Amino acid sequence: MANKNNYKLVKAKLKDFNRAYGIILECSKWLKSKGIKQWNPPYPKKLYKQEIISGNVYFFTKGKIINGVATLSRKPPVYYPRNLRRYDKNVMYICRLAVPRKFKGKEIGKKMLQKIEILLKSDNIKKLKLDIMKSNKFLNRYYKKAGFISVKEYIPPKKWRAKLNSAIIMEKIILK
């Protein structure tokens, strides 16, 4: 999927696990250093490996350079409460969108979201959903600026919860 600036979404392979998970860990450490409780602790390695095997993890590349990573899934994340894990054929979930810190300020996250929307349009997906910790004001503003709206607040199950934080599900309608 190339466009005028030559960015592509490429499915990660199991041999890419360390590179992909390394970006997740780098971003998790940075968030923690800023006092942001998103991804603290980081997503479990075993589950992330399974997502790569399932074909849900994508690199965002330009040439041979990895500019970011994201997980796209037709199923709601495993950490959603049971009552929120309903499958909807018109929805894609994005999780763990991460950009190496060396690309800070280059709008890579914005470009990734745009590329993901192009992919979803071609697959007739009508909504893109994600979740953030309610206390993460930065991501709340970031995704609202990208066209997402808050649709549901929830308390993650205990094993996924970062110290009593509630989370917000956000969605964006994908226009044809």
Residue frames as a rotation matrix with the C-alpha (Angstrom) as fourth column:
MET 1
0.564 0.826 0.000 0.00
0.826 -0.564 0.000 0.00
0.000 0.000 -1.000 0.00
ALA 2
-0.571 -0.810 -0.135 2.24
0.795 -0.586 0.157 2.83
-0.206 -0.018 0.978 -1.19
ASN 3
0.722 0.690 -0.053 1.18
0.639 -0.694 -0.332 6.45
-0.265 0.206 -0.942 -1.47
LYS 4
0.815 -0.365 0.450 2.88
0.111 -0.664 -0.740 9.63
0.569 0.653 -0.500 -2.59
ASN 5
0.420 -0.707 0.568 5.19
-0.887 -0.451 0.094 9.65
0.190 -0.544 -0.817 0.43
ASN 6
-0.057 -0.488 -0.871 6.00
-0.484 0.776 -0.403 5.91
0.873 0.399 -0.280 0.06
TYR 7
-0.559 -0.035 0.828 4.80
-0.802 0.276 -0.530 4.80
-0.210 -0.961 -0.182 3.50
LYS 8
-0.239 0.457 -0.857 3.48
-0.400 0.757 0.516 1.25
0.885 0.466 0.002 3.70
LEU 9
0.261 0.320 0.911 1.68
-0.928 0.345 0.144 -0.96
-0.268 -0.883 0.386 6.19
VAL 10
-0.157 -0.430 -0.889 3.43
-0.597 0.758 -0.261 -4.32
0.787 0.490 -0.376 6.27
LYS 11
0.871 0.491 -0.012 2.36
-0.309 0.566 0.764 -7.32
0.382 -0.662 0.645 8.34
ALA 12
-0.013 -0.863 0.504 4.95
-1.000 0.020 0.010 -8.24
-0.019 -0.504 -0.863 10.93
LYS 13
0.398 0.022 -0.917 6.25
-0.229 0.970 -0.076 -11.81
0.888 0.240 0.392 10.94
LEU 14
0.968 0.015 -0.252 7.25
0.225 0.401 0.888 -13.84
0.114 -0.916 0.385 13.98
LYS 15
0.138 -0.990 0.003 10.93
0.964 0.134 -0.231 -13.23
0.228 0.035 0.973 13.15
ASP 16
-0.260 -0.157 0.953 10.14
0.212 -0.972 -0.103 -9.50
0.942 0.175 0.286 13.67
PHE 17
0.558 0.628 -0.542 8.90
0.637 0.094 0.765 -9.99
0.532 -0.772 -0.348 17.24
ASN 18
-0.008 -0.634 -0.773 11.91
0.957 -0.230 0.179 -8.41
-0.291 -0.738 0.608 18.98
ARG 19
-0.868 -0.295 0.399 11.83
0.434 -0.841 0.322 -5.34
0.241 0.453 0.858 16.73
ALA 20
-0.122 0.919 0.374 8.09
0.143 -0.357 0.923 -4.81
0.982 0.166 -0.088 17.16
TYR 21
0.633 0.387 -0.670 8.01
0.665 0.172 0.727 -5.51
0.397 -0.906 -0.148 20.89
GLY 22
-0.376 -0.851 -0.366 11.09
0.924 -0.374 -0.079 -3.33
-0.069 -0.368 0.927 21.36
ILE 23
-0.690 0.220 0.689 9.12
0.121 -0.904 0.410 -0.34
0.713 0.367 0.597 20.04
ILE 24
0.442 0.888 -0.124 6.30
0.202 0.036 0.979 -1.17
0.874 -0.458 -0.164 22.48
LEU 25
0.371 -0.368 -0.853 8.77
0.926 0.210 0.313 -1.35
0.064 -0.906 0.418 25.38
GLU 26
-0.710 -0.670 0.217 10.47
0.671 -0.737 -0.081 1.91
0.214 0.088 0.973 24.37
CYS 27
-0.370 0.658 0.656 7.14
-0.095 -0.729 0.678 3.73
0.924 0.189 0.333 24.30
SER 28
0.589 0.574 -0.570 6.00
0.454 0.348 0.820 2.13
0.669 -0.741 -0.056 27.56
LYS 29
-0.081 -0.725 -0.684 9.17
0.996 -0.091 -0.021 3.35
-0.047 -0.683 0.729 29.32
TRP 30
-0.834 -0.206 0.513 8.74
0.317 -0.938 0.139 6.83
0.453 0.279 0.847 27.90
LEU 31
0.099 0.955 0.281 5.09
-0.004 -0.282 0.959 7.00
0.995 -0.097 -0.024 29.03
LYS 32
0.557 0.050 -0.829 6.09
0.763 0.364 0.534 5.84
0.328 -0.930 0.164 32.51
SER 33
-0.492 -0.839 -0.234 8.85
0.870 -0.462 -0.172 8.50
0.037 -0.288 0.957 32.66
LYS 34
-0.752 0.299 0.587 6.18
-0.046 -0.913 0.406 11.13
0.657 0.278 0.700 31.96
GLY 35
-0.874 0.419 0.247 3.90
-0.275 -0.007 -0.961 9.81
-0.401 -0.908 0.121 34.71
ILE 36
-0.104 0.841 -0.531 1.38
-0.985 -0.015 0.169 8.47
0.134 0.541 0.830 32.17
LYS 37
-0.315 0.009 0.949 -0.15
-0.583 0.787 -0.201 5.14
-0.749 -0.617 -0.243 33.18
GLN 38
0.749 0.476 -0.460 -0.94
-0.648 0.383 -0.658 3.91
-0.137 0.792 0.596 29.68
TRP 39
0.621 -0.478 -0.621 0.92
-0.161 0.698 -0.698 0.62
0.767 0.533 0.356 28.93
ASN 40
-0.487 -0.765 0.422 2.19
-0.620 -0.037 -0.784 0.27
0.615 -0.643 -0.456 32.45
PRO 41
-0.178 -0.898 0.403 2.90
-0.115 0.425 0.898 -2.60
-0.977 0.114 -0.179 32.65
PRO 42
-0.560 -0.093 -0.823 3.51
-0.808 -0.159 0.568 -3.28
-0.183 0.983 0.014 28.94
TYR 43
0.549 0.771 -0.324 1.32
-0.833 0.536 -0.136 -5.70
0.069 0.345 0.936 27.02
PRO 44
0.399 -0.399 0.826 2.35
-0.344 0.770 0.538 -9.32
-0.850 -0.499 0.170 27.77
LYS 45
-0.483 -0.734 -0.478 4.96
-0.758 0.076 0.648 -10.79
-0.439 0.675 -0.593 25.40
LYS 46
-0.787 0.181 0.590 3.07
0.254 0.966 0.042 -14.07
-0.563 0.183 -0.806 24.98
LEU 47
0.276 0.961 0.027 -0.10
0.508 -0.123 -0.852 -12.29
-0.816 0.249 -0.522 23.81
TYR 48
0.347 -0.214 -0.913 1.83
-0.612 -0.790 -0.047 -9.95
-0.711 0.575 -0.405 21.53
LYS 49
-0.763 -0.644 0.052 3.58
-0.431 0.567 0.702 -12.92
-0.482 0.513 -0.710 19.91
GLN 50
-0.426 0.698 0.575 0.17
0.618 0.689 -0.379 -14.50
-0.661 0.194 -0.725 19.32
GLU 51
0.533 0.624 -0.571 -1.04
0.038 -0.692 -0.721 -11.30
-0.845 0.363 -0.393 17.66
ILE 52
-0.210 -0.676 -0.706 1.91
-0.827 -0.262 0.498 -11.42
-0.522 0.688 -0.504 15.27
ILE 53
-0.890 -0.098 0.445 1.20
0.058 0.944 0.324 -15.08
-0.452 0.314 -0.835 14.49
SER 54
-0.042 0.980 0.197 -2.46
0.660 0.175 -0.731 -14.16
-0.750 0.099 -0.654 13.86
GLY 55
-0.397 -0.190 0.898 -1.40
0.888 -0.326 0.324 -11.50
0.231 0.926 0.298 11.33
ASN 56
0.636 0.767 -0.086 -2.69
0.754 -0.594 0.280 -8.55
0.164 -0.243 -0.956 13.38
VAL 57
0.387 -0.576 -0.721 0.56
0.329 -0.644 0.691 -6.62
-0.862 -0.504 -0.060 13.92
TYR 58
0.748 -0.077 0.659 1.65
0.630 -0.229 -0.742 -4.15
0.208 0.970 -0.123 11.25
PHE 59
-0.291 -0.832 -0.473 4.83
0.730 -0.512 0.452 -2.19
-0.619 -0.214 0.756 10.73
PHE 60
0.919 0.373 -0.124 4.56
0.226 -0.760 -0.609 1.29
-0.322 0.532 -0.783 9.26
THR 61
0.066 -0.977 0.204 7.54
0.689 0.193 0.699 1.55
-0.722 0.094 0.686 6.95
LYS 62
0.876 -0.027 -0.481 9.21
-0.367 -0.684 -0.630 3.93
-0.312 0.729 -0.610 4.55
GLY 63
0.141 -0.805 -0.577 11.69
-0.761 0.284 -0.583 2.00
0.633 0.521 -0.573 2.49
LYS 64
-0.041 -0.233 -0.972 13.41
0.311 0.921 -0.234 -0.37
0.949 -0.312 0.035 4.90
ILE 65
-0.898 -0.321 0.302 12.92
-0.128 -0.468 -0.875 1.92
0.422 -0.824 0.379 7.90
ILE 66
-0.169 0.833 -0.527 10.32
0.848 0.396 0.353 0.99
0.503 -0.387 -0.773 10.51
ASN 67
-0.663 -0.001 0.749 8.56
-0.112 -0.989 -0.100 4.18
0.741 -0.150 0.655 11.56
GLY 68
-0.373 0.584 0.721 5.95
-0.926 -0.186 -0.328 2.60
-0.058 -0.790 0.611 13.81
VAL 69
-0.921 0.149 -0.360 3.92
0.114 0.987 0.117 -0.43
0.373 0.066 -0.926 14.77
ALA 70
-0.411 0.846 0.339 0.23
-0.907 -0.342 -0.246 -1.06
-0.092 -0.409 0.908 15.43
THR 71
-0.916 0.260 0.305 -2.10
0.227 0.964 -0.139 -3.96
-0.330 -0.059 -0.942 16.11
LEU 72
-0.474 0.816 -0.330 -5.30
-0.875 -0.398 0.274 -4.16
0.093 0.419 0.903 14.04
SER 73
-0.980 0.168 0.107 -7.95
0.139 0.963 -0.232 -6.69
-0.142 -0.212 -0.967 14.95
ARG 74
-0.462 0.887 -0.004 -11.53
-0.208 -0.104 0.972 -7.46
0.862 0.451 0.233 14.01
LYS 75
0.227 0.508 -0.831 -12.10
0.707 0.501 0.499 -8.71
0.670 -0.700 -0.245 17.57
PRO 76
0.763 0.034 0.645 -12.34
-0.359 -0.808 0.467 -6.43
0.537 -0.589 -0.604 20.62
PRO 77
-0.270 -0.957 0.104 -9.23
-0.594 0.081 -0.800 -6.54
0.758 -0.278 -0.590 22.83
VAL 78
-0.134 0.151 -0.979 -9.02
0.447 0.891 0.076 -9.32
0.884 -0.428 -0.187 25.44
TYR 79
-0.844 -0.276 -0.460 -8.84
0.528 -0.279 -0.802 -6.75
0.093 -0.920 0.381 28.23
TYR 80
-0.565 0.752 0.340 -12.28
-0.567 -0.653 0.501 -5.28
0.599 0.091 0.796 27.48
PRO 81
-0.582 0.478 0.658 -14.95
-0.536 0.383 -0.752 -6.32
-0.612 -0.790 0.033 30.00
ARG 82
-0.753 0.269 0.601 -17.11
0.458 0.870 0.185 -9.18
-0.473 0.414 -0.778 28.69
ASN 83
0.250 0.965 -0.077 -20.11
0.617 -0.220 -0.755 -6.95
-0.746 0.141 -0.651 28.03
LEU 84
0.483 -0.136 -0.865 -17.99
-0.501 -0.853 -0.146 -4.83
-0.718 0.504 -0.480 25.64
ARG 85
-0.600 -0.788 0.136 -16.46
-0.384 0.434 0.815 -7.72
-0.701 0.437 -0.563 23.65
ARG 86
0.439 0.809 0.392 -19.15
0.120 0.379 -0.917 -7.97
-0.891 0.449 0.070 20.99
TYR 87
-0.617 -0.618 0.487 -17.97
0.533 0.127 0.837 -8.72
-0.579 0.776 0.251 17.47
ASP 88
0.529 0.707 -0.470 -19.13
0.006 -0.557 -0.831 -6.28
-0.849 0.437 -0.299 14.79
LYS 89
0.266 -0.427 0.864 -18.16
0.881 0.471 -0.039 -6.94
-0.391 0.772 0.501 11.18
ASN 90
0.694 0.085 0.715 -18.06
0.496 -0.776 -0.390 -3.19
0.521 0.625 -0.581 10.53
VAL 91
0.905 -0.338 0.259 -15.47
-0.424 -0.654 0.627 -2.43
-0.042 -0.677 -0.735 13.22
MET 92
0.331 -0.890 -0.314 -11.68
0.448 0.441 -0.778 -2.65
0.831 0.118 0.544 13.35
TYR 93
0.977 -0.096 -0.192 -9.85
0.151 -0.333 0.931 -2.20
-0.153 -0.938 -0.311 16.65
ILE 94
0.352 -0.916 0.194 -6.48
0.042 -0.191 -0.981 -0.54
0.935 0.353 -0.029 16.78
CYS 95
0.987 -0.125 -0.099 -4.23
0.108 0.066 0.992 -1.21
-0.118 -0.990 0.079 19.75
ARG 96
0.401 -0.914 -0.067 -0.64
0.447 0.131 0.885 -0.49
-0.799 -0.385 0.461 20.67
LEU 97
0.787 -0.217 0.577 0.02
0.440 -0.458 -0.772 2.14
0.432 0.862 -0.265 18.03
ALA 98
0.651 -0.647 -0.396 3.62
0.312 -0.247 0.917 3.05
-0.691 -0.721 0.041 18.81
VAL 99
0.849 -0.442 0.289 6.25
0.103 -0.398 -0.911 5.24
0.518 0.804 -0.293 17.18
PRO 100
0.151 -0.868 -0.473 9.94
0.971 0.220 -0.094 5.13
0.186 -0.445 0.876 18.13
ARG 101
0.566 0.080 -0.820 10.94
0.516 -0.811 0.277 8.28
-0.643 -0.580 -0.501 19.99
LYS 102
-0.526 -0.847 -0.080 13.54
0.444 -0.354 0.823 9.12
-0.726 0.398 0.562 17.32
PHE 103
-0.622 0.371 0.689 10.61
0.681 -0.179 0.711 10.03
0.387 0.911 -0.141 15.03
LYS 104
-0.040 0.597 -0.801 9.01
0.831 -0.425 -0.359 12.43
-0.554 -0.680 -0.479 17.54
GLY 105
-0.083 0.104 -0.991 7.55
-0.085 -0.992 -0.097 15.52
-0.993 0.076 0.091 15.86
LYS 106
-0.913 -0.315 -0.259 7.39
-0.282 0.028 0.959 13.98
-0.295 0.949 -0.114 12.37
GLU 107
-0.104 0.989 -0.107 3.62
-0.935 -0.134 -0.328 13.25
-0.339 0.066 0.939 12.55
ILE 108
-0.859 -0.268 -0.436 4.24
-0.417 0.860 0.293 9.52
0.296 0.434 -0.851 12.05
GLY 109
-0.772 0.621 0.131 1.25
0.285 0.524 -0.802 8.58
-0.568 -0.582 -0.582 14.23
LYS 110
0.018 0.782 -0.623 -1.03
-0.448 -0.551 -0.704 10.79
-0.894 0.292 0.340 12.15
LYS 111
-0.261 -0.201 -0.944 0.33
-0.964 0.105 0.244 9.30
0.051 0.974 -0.221 8.92
MET 112
-0.997 -0.077 0.001 -0.14
-0.076 0.988 -0.134 5.79
0.010 -0.133 -0.991 10.30
LEU 113
-0.408 0.913 0.015 -3.78
0.146 0.081 -0.986 6.51
-0.901 -0.400 -0.166 11.13
GLN 114
0.102 0.409 -0.907 -4.34
-0.813 -0.491 -0.314 7.89
-0.574 0.769 0.282 7.62
LYS 115
-0.617 -0.406 -0.675 -2.79
-0.734 0.607 0.306 4.80
0.285 0.684 -0.672 6.05
ILE 116
-0.926 0.328 0.187 -4.86
0.168 0.801 -0.575 2.53
-0.338 -0.501 -0.797 8.30
GLU 117
-0.096 0.940 -0.328 -8.03
-0.264 -0.341 -0.902 4.36
-0.960 0.000 0.281 7.23
ILE 118
-0.127 -0.020 -0.992 -7.17
-0.990 -0.052 0.128 3.74
-0.054 0.998 -0.013 3.56
LEU 119
-0.932 -0.252 -0.261 -6.76
-0.261 0.965 -0.001 0.04
0.252 0.067 -0.965 4.33
LEU 120
-0.698 0.708 0.104 -10.09
0.204 0.336 -0.919 -0.05
-0.686 -0.621 -0.379 6.20
LYS 121
-0.013 0.684 -0.730 -11.94
-0.717 -0.515 -0.469 1.71
-0.697 0.517 0.497 3.39
SER 122
-0.410 -0.212 -0.887 -10.72
-0.858 0.419 0.297 -0.91
0.309 0.883 -0.354 0.94
ASP 123
-0.938 0.079 -0.338 -12.08
0.168 0.955 -0.244 -3.62
0.304 -0.286 -0.909 3.29
ASN 124
-0.159 0.946 0.284 -15.43
0.013 -0.285 0.958 -1.81
0.987 0.156 0.033 3.78
ILE 125
-0.354 0.000 -0.935 -14.81
0.923 0.162 -0.349 -1.27
0.152 -0.987 -0.058 7.50
LYS 126
0.282 0.629 0.725 -17.00
0.499 -0.741 0.449 1.53
0.820 0.235 -0.522 8.78
LYS 127
0.896 0.026 0.442 -15.55
-0.337 -0.607 0.720 2.25
0.288 -0.794 -0.535 12.25
LEU 128
-0.088 -0.939 -0.334 -12.14
0.219 0.309 -0.926 2.31
0.972 -0.155 0.178 13.85
LYS 129
0.885 0.413 0.215 -12.13
-0.141 -0.203 0.969 1.87
0.444 -0.888 -0.122 17.64
LEU 130
-0.246 -0.939 -0.240 -9.41
0.234 0.183 -0.955 2.20
0.941 -0.291 0.175 20.24
ASP 131
0.817 0.472 -0.330 -9.11
0.435 -0.130 0.891 2.71
0.378 -0.872 -0.311 23.95
ILE 132
-0.240 -0.854 0.461 -7.02
0.027 -0.480 -0.877 4.92
0.970 -0.198 0.138 26.19
MET 133
-0.407 0.072 -0.911 -6.68
0.909 0.133 -0.396 5.34
0.092 -0.989 -0.120 29.92
LYS 134
0.634 0.749 0.192 -9.01
0.712 -0.662 0.233 8.12
0.302 -0.011 -0.953 31.05
SER 135
0.666 -0.420 -0.616 -6.13
0.320 -0.585 0.745 9.81
-0.673 -0.694 -0.256 32.87
ASN 136
-0.362 -0.837 0.411 -4.10
0.753 -0.002 0.659 10.07
-0.550 0.548 0.630 29.63
LYS 137
0.422 0.563 -0.711 -5.03
0.150 -0.816 -0.558 13.62
-0.894 0.128 -0.429 28.64
PHE 138
-0.433 -0.674 -0.598 -2.39
-0.537 -0.341 0.772 13.72
-0.724 0.655 -0.215 25.90
LEU 139
-0.958 0.063 0.281 -3.84
0.241 0.711 0.661 10.74
-0.158 0.701 -0.696 23.99
ASN 140
-0.037 0.994 -0.104 -7.39
0.753 -0.041 -0.657 11.96
-0.657 -0.103 -0.747 24.60
ARG 141
0.313 0.083 -0.946 -6.55
-0.294 -0.939 -0.180 15.27
-0.903 0.335 -0.269 22.84
TYR 142
-0.678 -0.700 -0.224 -4.45
-0.453 0.159 0.877 13.51
-0.578 0.696 -0.425 20.19
TYR 143
-0.806 0.386 0.448 -7.18
0.548 0.773 0.320 11.12
-0.223 0.504 -0.835 19.08
LYS 144
0.254 0.896 -0.363 -9.92
0.567 -0.442 -0.695 13.75
-0.784 -0.029 -0.621 19.25
LYS 145
0.006 -0.352 -0.936 -7.82
-0.541 -0.788 0.293 15.91
-0.841 0.504 -0.195 16.94
ALA 146
-0.920 -0.388 -0.059 -7.59
-0.281 0.547 0.788 12.86
-0.273 0.742 -0.612 14.61
GLY 147
-0.479 0.812 -0.335 -11.41
-0.697 -0.119 0.707 12.68
0.534 0.572 0.623 14.45
PHE 148
-0.581 0.262 -0.771 -12.19
0.456 0.889 -0.042 10.15
0.674 -0.375 -0.636 17.20
ILE 149
-0.045 0.604 0.796 -14.99
-0.691 -0.594 0.412 10.66
0.722 -0.531 0.444 19.70
SER 150
-0.918 -0.198 0.343 -15.40
-0.395 0.525 -0.754 9.15
-0.031 -0.828 -0.561 23.17
VAL 151
-0.235 0.875 -0.423 -18.19
-0.517 0.256 0.817 6.57
0.823 0.411 0.393 23.19
LYS 152
0.766 0.492 -0.413 -17.85
0.035 0.610 0.792 4.57
0.641 -0.621 0.450 26.41
GLU 153
-0.130 -0.762 0.634 -16.02
-0.882 -0.203 -0.425 4.69
0.453 -0.615 -0.646 29.71
TYR 154
0.768 0.367 -0.526 -15.24
-0.131 0.893 0.431 1.42
0.627 -0.262 0.733 31.46
ILE 155
0.371 -0.651 0.662 -13.19
-0.863 0.021 0.504 -0.08
-0.342 -0.759 -0.554 34.25
PRO 156
-0.015 -0.428 -0.904 -10.77
-0.699 0.650 -0.297 -2.69
0.715 0.628 -0.309 32.88
PRO 157
0.851 0.238 -0.469 -10.78
0.093 0.809 0.580 -6.10
0.517 -0.537 0.666 34.57
LYS 158
0.897 -0.431 0.093 -8.37
-0.222 -0.259 0.940 -6.20
-0.381 -0.864 -0.329 37.52
LYS 159
0.375 -0.824 0.426 -5.57
0.617 0.564 0.549 -8.07
-0.692 0.057 0.719 35.79
TRP 160
0.041 -0.321 0.946 -5.37
0.945 -0.294 -0.141 -5.36
0.323 0.900 0.291 33.09
ARG 161
0.855 0.477 0.203 -5.94
0.392 -0.851 0.349 -2.32
0.340 -0.219 -0.915 35.24
ALA 162
-0.346 -0.917 0.199 -3.26
0.541 -0.369 -0.756 0.27
0.767 -0.154 0.623 35.92
LYS 163
-0.845 -0.121 -0.521 -3.99
0.534 -0.251 -0.807 1.26
-0.033 -0.960 0.277 39.53
LEU 164
-0.243 0.890 -0.387 -7.73
0.655 -0.144 -0.742 1.98
-0.716 -0.434 -0.548 39.56
ASN 165
-0.770 -0.047 -0.636 -7.77
-0.354 -0.798 0.488 3.83
-0.530 0.601 0.598 36.25
SER 166
0.350 0.850 0.395 -10.82
0.194 0.347 -0.918 3.80
-0.916 0.398 -0.044 34.08
ALA 167
-0.757 -0.574 0.312 -10.50
0.367 0.021 0.930 3.65
-0.541 0.819 0.194 30.33
ILE 168
0.097 0.749 -0.655 -12.31
-0.451 -0.554 -0.700 5.30
-0.887 0.363 0.284 27.44
ILE 169
-0.221 -0.049 0.974 -13.30
0.777 0.594 0.207 3.65
-0.589 0.803 -0.093 24.17
MET 170
-0.147 0.109 -0.983 -13.06
-0.428 -0.903 -0.037 6.05
-0.892 0.415 0.179 21.27
GLU 171
0.009 0.161 0.987 -14.25
0.741 0.662 -0.115 5.56
-0.672 0.732 -0.113 17.71
LYS 172
-0.506 -0.144 -0.850 -13.97
-0.446 -0.800 0.401 7.18
-0.739 0.582 0.340 14.35
ILE 173
0.593 0.719 0.362 -16.41
0.091 0.386 -0.918 6.73
-0.800 0.578 0.163 11.49
ILE 174
-0.592 -0.782 0.194 -14.53
0.232 0.065 0.970 5.81
-0.772 0.619 0.143 8.30
LEU 175
0.378 0.735 -0.563 -16.00
-0.325 -0.464 -0.824 7.79
-0.867 0.494 0.063 5.43
LYS 176
0.360 -0.160 0.919 -15.90
0.752 0.634 -0.184 6.48
-0.553 0.757 0.349 1.88
